[in-house]
Amino acid sequence: QIQGFFDFPVDHLDGAAVFVPYFRSLKLENMVIASPDVGGVSRARAFAKYFGADIVVCDKHRKRANEIASIQVIGDVEGANVVLLDDLIDTGGTITKAAKIIMEKGAKSVRAVATHPVMSGAAYENVNNSVLEELVVTDTIPMKHESPKIKVLTVAELFAKAIRNVHDHESISTLFLQV
């Protein structure tokens, strides 16, 4: 939708190109992909296809902005290594509360992925004090602090290839992972 704001062609680069190789390297058994909210189900389903994994959904109810009243997990996470997938992490409230509920439902581990680490307010504290094994993000937004729980993956090579492909009048879609 953001393409409509420009008078020239704009391409969307997918973070899966950097996240999928990383998670494949972990060789997690019984992986389940989780969406932290109903709005992210299609993103979770697309990511799950790379691994042949099941998905679960966290249904959250908010009292007001940045304040979650409750979260319910829809699906089975018992004994699973769960990967929570989101487009961005702001305060970390949703992702860390979802991780806690998932662990309470019997998951073996919970990791989170967010393409854009806004990390405002108490985000670092929320992540560091959470049950998350790790939070994996890209370097699309510079991190203010380091954290032993946060793994930053670079998008530099992906951007470089995209720029090269545009310059050489080649396809951007060749940069997307195929299921």
Secondary structure, DSSP 8 states (H G I E B T S, - for coil): -GGGG-SS------THHHHHHHHHHHT-SSEEEEESSGGGHHHHHHHHHTTT-EEEEEEEEEEETTEEEEEEEES--TT-EEEEEEEEESSSHHHHHHHHHHHHTT-SEEEEEEEEE---TTHHHHHHTSS-SEEEEESSS--SS--TTEEEE--HHHHHHHHHHHHTT--SGGGS---
